[in-house]
Amino acid sequence: MPSVLDPDLRRALAERVRYCREMGIYDFYRRESRFSDPTVGAEVGELASTSQEQREEMAARKSAQVAKTADKNILQVLTSHPEQSVADPVAALKLIREDLGDCTRCKLHKQGRKQIVFGVGNPRAELMFVGEGPGADEDTQGEPFVGRAGQLLNNMIKAMGIRREDVYIANIVKCRPPGNRTPERDECETCSPFLMRQIAAVKPKVIVALGAVAAKNLLAINAPMSELRGRFYDFIPSGPNGDSSWPGTKLAVTYHPAFLLRDPRQKGEAWKDLQMVMNYLGLRPPKKDE
Ligand code: URA
């Protein structure tokens, strides 16, 4: 059975999906077909020797098979993203950024954000850091982690023997919450599909979740930092990632740099988390004169 959808229908569906996404609707569910019998084997020749009743049943099974194939295709159209057809992460990230547009999907867009802070860094990074959400400096400059917490993150990256340009940095939400409050659940849920797509495009070997908000949102676990840190999690971004050969990534949790600025005694613990990541990636700290 060919699994090709009529191009006009495909276009119409793609339009419909785009419209739904603009309305903030991302998830589509398939209602099970009335015809659940997977055994559809009747050939035309068989029809001649069968009763009218049997023929009707066979015809119904055949159309159920056609409906199933169309269903599958429709589902693919409904759940696929434009970047899935490109292998180049630079192009993929560009498509995701375009799809995000001048986002108004959650209330943060009307609560004083200056601009969307999409993400920055090497599109082919082996290491990705995910924070909570932009603060005032990030909102002004349009880049994550450029304020005081960003300076500390830069130092942490340097201590790992790499440069900020080598990694990819993003946040759970892409717009500054007013007064730097913690992003709310609906805001995280609306924004995180775009982060998932960024992760699927970059395909890092390790993600470091900075702080409890990032960790809890990525892992969907509600636990204190003391329980979340100190180990790797297997992580596959939710939603279609289009590359079945990619096994996903490891995820580690450490303290948010803003927390470390408030409580520098915890820096040693954060360094242990980073060393675990360095061991996995085969990184070594720079020598004194490097
Ligand atoms: N804190 C975050 O979580 N993200 C930023 O980009 C800056 C500060």
py3Dmol code that shows the C-alpha trace and the ligand (Angstrom):
import py3Dmol

protein = """\
ATOM      1  CA  MET A   1       0.000   0.000   0.000  1.00  0.00           C
ATOM      2  CA  PRO A   2       1.647   3.298  -1.022  1.00  0.00           C
ATOM      3  CA  SER A   3       1.976   5.607   1.949  1.00  0.00           C
ATOM      4  CA  VAL A   4       1.916   8.859  -0.004  1.00  0.00           C
ATOM      5  CA  LEU A   5      -0.565  11.507   0.907  1.00  0.00           C
ATOM      6  CA  ASP A   6      -2.176  13.569  -1.809  1.00  0.00           C
ATOM      7  CA  PRO A   7      -0.058  16.775  -2.053  1.00  0.00           C
ATOM      8  CA  ASP A   8      -3.123  19.058  -1.873  1.00  0.00           C
ATOM      9  CA  LEU A   9      -4.367  17.279   1.224  1.00  0.00           C
ATOM     10  CA  ARG A  10      -0.870  17.428   2.711  1.00  0.00           C
ATOM     11  CA  ARG A  11      -0.669  21.178   2.022  1.00  0.00           C
ATOM     12  CA  ALA A  12      -4.136  21.757   3.469  1.00  0.00           C
ATOM     13  CA  LEU A  13      -3.234  19.782   6.589  1.00  0.00           C
ATOM     14  CA  ALA A  14       0.058  21.618   6.986  1.00  0.00           C
ATOM     15  CA  GLU A  15      -1.871  24.922   6.783  1.00  0.00           C
ATOM     16  CA  ARG A  16      -4.322  23.663   9.367  1.00  0.00           C
ATOM     17  CA  VAL A  17      -1.511  22.600  11.695  1.00  0.00           C
ATOM     18  CA  ARG A  18       0.226  25.959  11.310  1.00  0.00           C
ATOM     19  CA  TYR A  19      -3.055  27.684  12.168  1.00  0.00           C
ATOM     20  CA  CYS A  20      -3.535  25.460  15.240  1.00  0.00           C
ATOM     21  CA  ARG A  21       0.014  26.133  16.412  1.00  0.00           C
ATOM     22  CA  GLU A  22      -0.554  29.865  16.065  1.00  0.00           C
ATOM     23  CA  MET A  23      -3.595  29.377  18.285  1.00  0.00           C
ATOM     24  CA  GLY A  24      -1.374  27.603  20.819  1.00  0.00           C
ATOM     25  CA  ILE A  25      -2.578  24.069  20.039  1.00  0.00           C
ATOM     26  CA  TYR A  26       0.344  21.660  19.733  1.00  0.00           C
ATOM     27  CA  ASP A  27      -0.856  18.183  20.556  1.00  0.00           C
ATOM     28  CA  PHE A  28      -3.093  16.157  18.281  1.00  0.00           C
ATOM     29  CA  TYR A  29      -4.579  12.830  19.143  1.00  0.00           C
ATOM     30  CA  ARG A  30      -5.786  10.101  16.849  1.00  0.00           C
ATOM     31  CA  ARG A  31      -9.154   8.559  17.543  1.00  0.00           C
ATOM     32  CA  GLU A  32      -8.944   4.779  17.058  1.00  0.00           C
ATOM     33  CA  SER A  33     -10.518   3.603  13.843  1.00  0.00           C
ATOM     34  CA  ARG A  34     -13.759   1.615  14.109  1.00  0.00           C
ATOM     35  CA  PHE A  35     -11.992  -1.015  12.000  1.00  0.00           C
ATOM     36  CA  SER A  36      -9.304  -2.469  14.161  1.00  0.00           C
ATOM     37  CA  ASP A  37      -8.832  -5.779  12.364  1.00  0.00           C
ATOM     38  CA  PRO A  38      -5.258  -5.771  11.004  1.00  0.00           C
ATOM     39  CA  THR A  39      -5.800  -8.748   8.676  1.00  0.00           C
ATOM     40  CA  VAL A  40      -6.692  -7.305   5.345  1.00  0.00           C
ATOM     41  CA  GLY A  41      -5.885  -9.863   2.709  1.00  0.00           C
ATOM     42  CA  ALA A  42      -8.692 -10.091   0.206  1.00  0.00           C
ATOM     43  CA  GLU A  43      -7.598  -9.773  -3.391  1.00  0.00           C
ATOM     44  CA  VAL A  44     -10.005  -8.868  -6.176  1.00  0.00           C
ATOM     45  CA  GLY A  45     -10.087 -12.445  -7.452  1.00  0.00           C
ATOM     46  CA  GLU A  46     -11.325 -13.721  -4.144  1.00  0.00           C
ATOM     47  CA  LEU A  47     -14.306 -11.433  -4.362  1.00  0.00           C
ATOM     48  CA  ALA A  48     -15.837 -13.334  -7.283  1.00  0.00           C
ATOM     49  CA  SER A  49     -16.343 -16.528  -5.301  1.00  0.00           C
ATOM     50  CA  THR A  50     -17.814 -14.946  -2.222  1.00  0.00           C
ATOM     51  CA  SER A  51     -21.249 -13.939  -1.104  1.00  0.00           C
ATOM     52  CA  GLN A  52     -22.507 -10.374  -1.230  1.00  0.00           C
ATOM     53  CA  GLU A  53     -22.165 -10.179   2.564  1.00  0.00           C
ATOM     54  CA  GLN A  54     -18.556 -11.399   2.476  1.00  0.00           C
ATOM     55  CA  ARG A  55     -17.738  -8.984  -0.344  1.00  0.00           C
ATOM     56  CA  GLU A  56     -19.102  -6.085   1.659  1.00  0.00           C
ATOM     57  CA  GLU A  57     -17.045  -7.140   4.654  1.00  0.00           C
ATOM     58  CA  MET A  58     -13.875  -7.427   2.548  1.00  0.00           C
ATOM     59  CA  ALA A  59     -14.521  -4.028   0.973  1.00  0.00           C
ATOM     60  CA  ALA A  60     -14.993  -2.561   4.434  1.00  0.00           C
ATOM     61  CA  ARG A  61     -11.691  -4.090   5.593  1.00  0.00           C
ATOM     62  CA  LYS A  62      -9.904  -2.731   2.555  1.00  0.00           C
ATOM     63  CA  SER A  63     -11.214   0.759   3.095  1.00  0.00           C
ATOM     64  CA  ALA A  64     -10.265   0.429   6.759  1.00  0.00           C
ATOM     65  CA  GLN A  65      -6.690  -0.306   5.628  1.00  0.00           C
ATOM     66  CA  VAL A  66      -6.736   2.750   3.343  1.00  0.00           C
ATOM     67  CA  ALA A  67      -8.117   4.829   6.194  1.00  0.00           C
ATOM     68  CA  LYS A  68      -5.398   3.518   8.510  1.00  0.00           C
ATOM     69  CA  THR A  69      -2.631   4.411   6.054  1.00  0.00           C
ATOM     70  CA  ALA A  70      -4.134   7.853   5.532  1.00  0.00           C
ATOM     71  CA  ASP A  71      -4.494   8.196   9.311  1.00  0.00           C
ATOM     72  CA  LYS A  72      -0.809   7.369   9.744  1.00  0.00           C
ATOM     73  CA  ASN A  73       0.160   9.915   7.123  1.00  0.00           C
ATOM     74  CA  ILE A  74      -2.086  12.544   8.593  1.00  0.00           C
ATOM     75  CA  LEU A  75      -0.586  11.887  11.996  1.00  0.00           C
ATOM     76  CA  GLN A  76       2.884  12.281  10.527  1.00  0.00           C
ATOM     77  CA  VAL A  77       1.877  15.614   9.002  1.00  0.00           C
ATOM     78  CA  LEU A  78       0.228  16.747  12.214  1.00  0.00           C
ATOM     79  CA  THR A  79       3.181  15.907  14.409  1.00  0.00           C
ATOM     80  CA  SER A  80       6.140  16.728  12.178  1.00  0.00           C
ATOM     81  CA  HIS A  81       8.127  19.945  12.202  1.00  0.00           C
ATOM     82  CA  PRO A  82       9.751  21.725   9.241  1.00  0.00           C
ATOM     83  CA  GLU A  83      13.299  21.176  10.568  1.00  0.00           C
ATOM     84  CA  GLN A  84      12.871  17.421  10.518  1.00  0.00           C
ATOM     85  CA  SER A  85      13.528  17.373   6.804  1.00  0.00           C
ATOM     86  CA  VAL A  86      16.958  19.009   7.187  1.00  0.00           C
ATOM     87  CA  ALA A  87      20.061  17.303   8.553  1.00  0.00           C
ATOM     88  CA  ASP A  88      22.089  20.472   9.079  1.00  0.00           C
ATOM     89  CA  PRO A  89      21.617  21.745  12.668  1.00  0.00           C
ATOM     90  CA  VAL A  90      22.266  25.347  11.603  1.00  0.00           C
ATOM     91  CA  ALA A  91      19.384  25.193   9.127  1.00  0.00           C
ATOM     92  CA  ALA A  92      17.238  23.263  11.614  1.00  0.00           C
ATOM     93  CA  LEU A  93      17.714  25.889  14.336  1.00  0.00           C
ATOM     94  CA  LYS A  94      16.897  28.621  11.828  1.00  0.00           C
ATOM     95  CA  LEU A  95      13.632  26.882  10.931  1.00  0.00           C
ATOM     96  CA  ILE A  96      12.734  26.485  14.603  1.00  0.00           C
ATOM     97  CA  ARG A  97      13.447  30.182  15.199  1.00  0.00           C
ATOM     98  CA  GLU A  98      11.277  31.094  12.229  1.00  0.00           C
ATOM     99  CA  ASP A  99       8.480  28.877  13.491  1.00  0.00           C
ATOM    100  CA  LEU A 100       8.687  30.544  16.911  1.00  0.00           C
ATOM    101  CA  GLY A 101       8.273  33.936  15.203  1.00  0.00           C
ATOM    102  CA  ASP A 102       7.342  36.913  17.357  1.00  0.00           C
ATOM    103  CA  CYS A 103       5.807  34.495  19.825  1.00  0.00           C
ATOM    104  CA  THR A 104       2.595  35.443  21.626  1.00  0.00           C
ATOM    105  CA  ARG A 105       1.684  31.908  22.697  1.00  0.00           C
ATOM    106  CA  CYS A 106       1.838  32.559  26.445  1.00  0.00           C
ATOM    107  CA  LYS A 107       1.190  35.540  28.664  1.00  0.00           C
ATOM    108  CA  LEU A 108       4.891  36.437  29.011  1.00  0.00           C
ATOM    109  CA  HIS A 109       4.722  38.251  25.674  1.00  0.00           C
ATOM    110  CA  LYS A 110       2.521  40.943  27.221  1.00  0.00           C
ATOM    111  CA  GLN A 111       4.290  41.167  30.566  1.00  0.00           C
ATOM    112  CA  GLY A 112       7.138  43.420  29.585  1.00  0.00           C
ATOM    113  CA  ARG A 113       9.546  41.229  27.634  1.00  0.00           C
ATOM    114  CA  LYS A 114      11.724  43.234  25.267  1.00  0.00           C
ATOM    115  CA  GLN A 115      12.606  40.340  23.018  1.00  0.00           C
ATOM    116  CA  ILE A 116      12.679  36.577  22.682  1.00  0.00           C
ATOM    117  CA  VAL A 117      15.891  34.973  23.914  1.00  0.00           C
ATOM    118  CA  PHE A 118      16.133  31.942  21.672  1.00  0.00           C
ATOM    119  CA  GLY A 119      19.473  30.307  22.467  1.00  0.00           C
ATOM    120  CA  VAL A 120      23.084  30.739  21.529  1.00  0.00           C
ATOM    121  CA  GLY A 121      26.214  28.775  20.739  1.00  0.00           C
ATOM    122  CA  ASN A 122      27.552  25.957  18.666  1.00  0.00           C
ATOM    123  CA  PRO A 123      24.701  24.252  16.757  1.00  0.00           C
ATOM    124  CA  ARG A 124      26.786  21.055  16.834  1.00  0.00           C
ATOM    125  CA  ALA A 125      27.710  21.319  20.498  1.00  0.00           C
ATOM    126  CA  GLU A 126      28.413  18.173  22.493  1.00  0.00           C
ATOM    127  CA  LEU A 127      27.427  20.006  25.630  1.00  0.00           C
ATOM    128  CA  MET A 128      24.293  22.041  26.198  1.00  0.00           C
ATOM    129  CA  PHE A 129      23.329  24.101  29.240  1.00  0.00           C
ATOM    130  CA  VAL A 130      19.699  24.805  30.021  1.00  0.00           C
ATOM    131  CA  GLY A 131      18.729  27.537  32.468  1.00  0.00           C
ATOM    132  CA  GLU A 132      15.415  28.810  33.722  1.00  0.00           C
ATOM    133  CA  GLY A 133      14.569  31.954  31.784  1.00  0.00           C
ATOM    134  CA  PRO A 134      16.077  35.262  30.699  1.00  0.00           C
ATOM    135  CA  GLY A 135      16.736  37.975  33.259  1.00  0.00           C
ATOM    136  CA  ALA A 136      16.980  41.715  32.646  1.00  0.00           C
ATOM    137  CA  ASP A 137      20.391  41.605  30.918  1.00  0.00           C
ATOM    138  CA  GLU A 138      19.410  38.699  28.685  1.00  0.00           C
ATOM    139  CA  ASP A 139      16.133  40.445  27.811  1.00  0.00           C
ATOM    140  CA  THR A 140      18.074  43.541  26.777  1.00  0.00           C
ATOM    141  CA  GLN A 141      20.781  41.724  24.821  1.00  0.00           C
ATOM    142  CA  GLY A 142      18.704  38.860  23.387  1.00  0.00           C
ATOM    143  CA  GLU A 143      21.212  36.255  24.548  1.00  0.00           C
ATOM    144  CA  PRO A 144      21.022  33.790  27.444  1.00  0.00           C
ATOM    145  CA  PHE A 145      23.343  34.058  30.435  1.00  0.00           C
ATOM    146  CA  VAL A 146      25.015  37.396  29.761  1.00  0.00           C
ATOM    147  CA  GLY A 147      24.517  38.965  33.210  1.00  0.00           C
ATOM    148  CA  ARG A 148      26.306  38.133  36.479  1.00  0.00           C
ATOM    149  CA  ALA A 149      25.087  34.540  36.479  1.00  0.00           C
ATOM    150  CA  GLY A 150      26.300  34.346  32.885  1.00  0.00           C
ATOM    151  CA  GLN A 151      29.787  35.497  33.893  1.00  0.00           C
ATOM    152  CA  LEU A 152      29.930  32.693  36.436  1.00  0.00           C
ATOM    153  CA  LEU A 153      28.634  30.199  33.881  1.00  0.00           C
ATOM    154  CA  ASN A 154      31.395  31.350  31.507  1.00  0.00           C
ATOM    155  CA  ASN A 155      33.953  30.662  34.254  1.00  0.00           C
ATOM    156  CA  MET A 156      32.464  27.227  34.865  1.00  0.00           C
ATOM    157  CA  ILE A 157      32.684  26.441  31.145  1.00  0.00           C
ATOM    158  CA  LYS A 158      36.279  27.677  31.034  1.00  0.00           C
ATOM    159  CA  ALA A 159      37.178  25.526  34.039  1.00  0.00           C
ATOM    160  CA  MET A 160      35.942  22.544  32.036  1.00  0.00           C
ATOM    161  CA  GLY A 161      38.611  23.276  29.429  1.00  0.00           C
ATOM    162  CA  ILE A 162      36.240  24.577  26.746  1.00  0.00           C
ATOM    163  CA  ARG A 163      34.893  27.918  25.546  1.00  0.00           C
ATOM    164  CA  ARG A 164      31.415  29.422  25.679  1.00  0.00           C
ATOM    165  CA  GLU A 165      31.324  29.273  21.851  1.00  0.00           C
ATOM    166  CA  ASP A 166      31.781  25.492  22.029  1.00  0.00           C
ATOM    167  CA  VAL A 167      28.559  24.837  23.923  1.00  0.00           C
ATOM    168  CA  TYR A 168      24.901  25.603  23.253  1.00  0.00           C
ATOM    169  CA  ILE A 169      22.969  27.579  25.868  1.00  0.00           C
ATOM    170  CA  ALA A 170      19.198  27.926  26.161  1.00  0.00           C
ATOM    171  CA  ASN A 171      16.466  28.311  28.753  1.00  0.00           C
ATOM    172  CA  ILE A 172      13.202  26.613  29.663  1.00  0.00           C
ATOM    173  CA  VAL A 173      11.308  29.808  28.754  1.00  0.00           C
ATOM    174  CA  LYS A 174      12.459  32.257  26.115  1.00  0.00           C
ATOM    175  CA  CYS A 175      10.859  35.414  27.497  1.00  0.00           C
ATOM    176  CA  ARG A 176      11.742  37.235  30.703  1.00  0.00           C
ATOM    177  CA  PRO A 177       9.212  36.622  33.472  1.00  0.00           C
ATOM    178  CA  PRO A 178       8.292  39.965  35.107  1.00  0.00           C
ATOM    179  CA  GLY A 179      10.523  40.813  38.063  1.00  0.00           C
ATOM    180  CA  ASN A 180      12.526  37.648  37.350  1.00  0.00           C
ATOM    181  CA  ARG A 181       9.842  35.515  38.958  1.00  0.00           C
ATOM    182  CA  THR A 182       9.943  31.763  38.403  1.00  0.00           C
ATOM    183  CA  PRO A 183       8.258  30.850  35.112  1.00  0.00           C
ATOM    184  CA  GLU A 184       4.800  29.395  35.660  1.00  0.00           C
ATOM    185  CA  ARG A 185       3.771  25.933  34.643  1.00  0.00           C
ATOM    186  CA  ASP A 186       1.668  26.989  31.630  1.00  0.00           C
ATOM    187  CA  GLU A 187       4.531  29.198  30.403  1.00  0.00           C
ATOM    188  CA  CYS A 188       7.020  26.329  30.655  1.00  0.00           C
ATOM    189  CA  GLU A 189       4.632  23.942  28.947  1.00  0.00           C
ATOM    190  CA  THR A 190       3.978  26.352  26.097  1.00  0.00           C
ATOM    191  CA  CYS A 191       7.635  27.142  25.539  1.00  0.00           C
ATOM    192  CA  SER A 192       9.302  23.791  26.129  1.00  0.00           C
ATOM    193  CA  PRO A 193       8.289  22.188  22.785  1.00  0.00           C
ATOM    194  CA  PHE A 194      10.635  24.699  21.152  1.00  0.00           C
ATOM    195  CA  LEU A 195      13.457  23.787  23.538  1.00  0.00           C
ATOM    196  CA  MET A 196      12.812  20.105  22.776  1.00  0.00           C
ATOM    197  CA  ARG A 197      13.168  20.884  19.089  1.00  0.00           C
ATOM    198  CA  GLN A 198      16.414  22.791  19.715  1.00  0.00           C
ATOM    199  CA  ILE A 199      17.774  19.818  21.631  1.00  0.00           C
ATOM    200  CA  ALA A 200      16.737  17.452  18.842  1.00  0.00           C
ATOM    201  CA  ALA A 201      18.455  19.730  16.298  1.00  0.00           C
ATOM    202  CA  VAL A 202      21.731  20.121  18.231  1.00  0.00           C
ATOM    203  CA  LYS A 203      21.813  16.535  19.515  1.00  0.00           C
ATOM    204  CA  PRO A 204      24.269  17.215  22.334  1.00  0.00           C
ATOM    205  CA  LYS A 205      25.956  14.320  24.099  1.00  0.00           C
ATOM    206  CA  VAL A 206      25.233  15.889  27.482  1.00  0.00           C
ATOM    207  CA  ILE A 207      22.737  18.431  28.757  1.00  0.00           C
ATOM    208  CA  VAL A 208      23.414  20.177  32.042  1.00  0.00           C
ATOM    209  CA  ALA A 209      20.239  21.442  33.687  1.00  0.00           C
ATOM    210  CA  LEU A 210      21.078  24.542  35.697  1.00  0.00           C
ATOM    211  CA  GLY A 211      18.937  24.678  38.802  1.00  0.00           C
ATOM    212  CA  ALA A 212      15.753  23.080  39.978  1.00  0.00           C
ATOM    213  CA  VAL A 213      13.403  24.744  37.505  1.00  0.00           C
ATOM    214  CA  ALA A 214      15.345  23.470  34.502  1.00  0.00           C
ATOM    215  CA  ALA A 215      15.832  20.029  36.043  1.00  0.00           C
ATOM    216  CA  LYS A 216      12.219  19.557  37.063  1.00  0.00           C
ATOM    217  CA  ASN A 217      10.891  20.722  33.712  1.00  0.00           C
ATOM    218  CA  LEU A 218      13.251  18.586  31.656  1.00  0.00           C
ATOM    219  CA  LEU A 219      12.944  15.469  33.789  1.00  0.00           C
ATOM    220  CA  ALA A 220       9.329  15.908  34.891  1.00  0.00           C
ATOM    221  CA  ILE A 221      10.460  14.917  38.388  1.00  0.00           C
ATOM    222  CA  ASN A 222       9.540  16.901  41.457  1.00  0.00           C
ATOM    223  CA  ALA A 223      12.458  16.318  43.801  1.00  0.00           C
ATOM    224  CA  PRO A 224      14.894  18.499  45.756  1.00  0.00           C
ATOM    225  CA  MET A 225      18.237  19.392  44.165  1.00  0.00           C
ATOM    226  CA  SER A 226      20.044  17.135  46.639  1.00  0.00           C
ATOM    227  CA  GLU A 227      18.263  14.157  45.075  1.00  0.00           C
ATOM    228  CA  LEU A 228      18.446  15.332  41.469  1.00  0.00           C
ATOM    229  CA  ARG A 229      22.207  15.951  41.372  1.00  0.00           C
ATOM    230  CA  GLY A 230      25.082  13.510  41.260  1.00  0.00           C
ATOM    231  CA  ARG A 231      23.998  11.152  38.481  1.00  0.00           C
ATOM    232  CA  PHE A 232      23.235  10.984  34.778  1.00  0.00           C
ATOM    233  CA  TYR A 233      19.746  10.578  33.377  1.00  0.00           C
ATOM    234  CA  ASP A 234      18.974   9.225  29.917  1.00  0.00           C
ATOM    235  CA  PHE A 235      17.117  11.944  28.087  1.00  0.00           C
ATOM    236  CA  ILE A 236      15.217  11.962  24.808  1.00  0.00           C
ATOM    237  CA  PRO A 237      13.433  15.223  24.017  1.00  0.00           C
ATOM    238  CA  SER A 238       9.678  14.792  23.935  1.00  0.00           C
ATOM    239  CA  GLY A 239       7.858  15.266  20.654  1.00  0.00           C
ATOM    240  CA  PRO A 240       8.939  14.098  17.228  1.00  0.00           C
ATOM    241  CA  ASN A 241      12.698  14.417  16.800  1.00  0.00           C
ATOM    242  CA  GLY A 242      12.782  12.894  13.377  1.00  0.00           C
ATOM    243  CA  ASP A 243      16.019  10.952  13.754  1.00  0.00           C
ATOM    244  CA  SER A 244      15.502   7.412  14.939  1.00  0.00           C
ATOM    245  CA  SER A 245      19.275   6.789  14.800  1.00  0.00           C
ATOM    246  CA  TRP A 246      19.880   9.356  17.561  1.00  0.00           C
ATOM    247  CA  PRO A 247      19.767   7.517  20.900  1.00  0.00           C
ATOM    248  CA  GLY A 248      19.200  10.683  22.928  1.00  0.00           C
ATOM    249  CA  THR A 249      21.515  12.287  25.396  1.00  0.00           C
ATOM    250  CA  LYS A 250      22.715  12.178  28.993  1.00  0.00           C
ATOM    251  CA  LEU A 251      21.389  14.790  31.364  1.00  0.00           C
ATOM    252  CA  ALA A 252      23.062  15.994  34.544  1.00  0.00           C
ATOM    253  CA  VAL A 253      21.754  18.462  37.087  1.00  0.00           C
ATOM    254  CA  THR A 254      23.765  21.101  38.909  1.00  0.00           C
ATOM    255  CA  TYR A 255      23.198  24.299  40.822  1.00  0.00           C
ATOM    256  CA  HIS A 256      22.113  27.414  38.975  1.00  0.00           C
ATOM    257  CA  PRO A 257      24.968  29.964  38.759  1.00  0.00           C
ATOM    258  CA  ALA A 258      22.691  32.598  40.340  1.00  0.00           C
ATOM    259  CA  PHE A 259      22.319  30.302  43.360  1.00  0.00           C
ATOM    260  CA  LEU A 260      26.106  29.827  43.486  1.00  0.00           C
ATOM    261  CA  LEU A 261      26.520  33.612  43.541  1.00  0.00           C
ATOM    262  CA  ARG A 262      24.283  33.713  46.607  1.00  0.00           C
ATOM    263  CA  ASP A 263      25.890  30.677  48.253  1.00  0.00           C
ATOM    264  CA  PRO A 264      29.478  30.294  46.975  1.00  0.00           C
ATOM    265  CA  ARG A 265      30.087  27.455  49.470  1.00  0.00           C
ATOM    266  CA  GLN A 266      28.188  25.195  47.057  1.00  0.00           C
ATOM    267  CA  LYS A 267      30.667  25.813  44.219  1.00  0.00           C
ATOM    268  CA  GLY A 268      32.621  22.701  45.187  1.00  0.00           C
ATOM    269  CA  GLU A 269      29.499  20.579  44.802  1.00  0.00           C
ATOM    270  CA  ALA A 270      28.778  22.133  41.406  1.00  0.00           C
ATOM    271  CA  TRP A 271      32.372  21.404  40.371  1.00  0.00           C
ATOM    272  CA  LYS A 272      31.804  17.709  41.227  1.00  0.00           C
ATOM    273  CA  ASP A 273      28.786  17.702  38.877  1.00  0.00           C
ATOM    274  CA  LEU A 274      30.838  19.311  36.117  1.00  0.00           C
ATOM    275  CA  GLN A 275      33.681  16.844  36.627  1.00  0.00           C
ATOM    276  CA  MET A 276      31.238  13.991  36.119  1.00  0.00           C
ATOM    277  CA  VAL A 277      30.272  15.606  32.807  1.00  0.00           C
ATOM    278  CA  MET A 278      33.920  16.208  31.883  1.00  0.00           C
ATOM    279  CA  ASN A 279      34.784  12.562  32.499  1.00  0.00           C
ATOM    280  CA  TYR A 280      31.954  11.471  30.245  1.00  0.00           C
ATOM    281  CA  LEU A 281      32.974  13.865  27.466  1.00  0.00           C
ATOM    282  CA  GLY A 282      36.703  13.233  27.880  1.00  0.00           C
ATOM    283  CA  LEU A 283      37.399  16.848  28.845  1.00  0.00           C
ATOM    284  CA  ARG A 284      40.218  17.938  31.113  1.00  0.00           C
ATOM    285  CA  PRO A 285      40.671  21.229  32.936  1.00  0.00           C
ATOM    286  CA  PRO A 286      43.044  23.696  31.253  1.00  0.00           C
ATOM    287  CA  LYS A 287      46.634  23.825  32.484  1.00  0.00           C
ATOM    288  CA  LYS A 288      47.554  26.941  34.460  1.00  0.00           C
ATOM    289  CA  ASP A 289      48.995  28.775  31.447  1.00  0.00           C
ATOM    290  CA  GLU A 290      46.225  27.734  28.983  1.00  0.00           C
TER     291      GLU A 290
END
"""
ligand_1 = """\
8
URA
N 19.236 32.849 34.452
C 18.738 31.914 33.624
O 18.167 30.910 34.054
N 18.882 32.110 32.339
C 19.502 33.145 31.812
O 19.602 33.223 30.590
C 20.027 34.093 32.700
C 19.883 33.941 34.002
"""
view = py3Dmol.view(width=600, height=400)
view.addModel(protein, "pdb")
view.setStyle({"model": 0}, {"cartoon": {"style": "trace"}})
view.addModel(ligand_1, "xyz")
view.setStyle({"model": 1}, {"stick": {}})
view.zoomTo()
view.show()
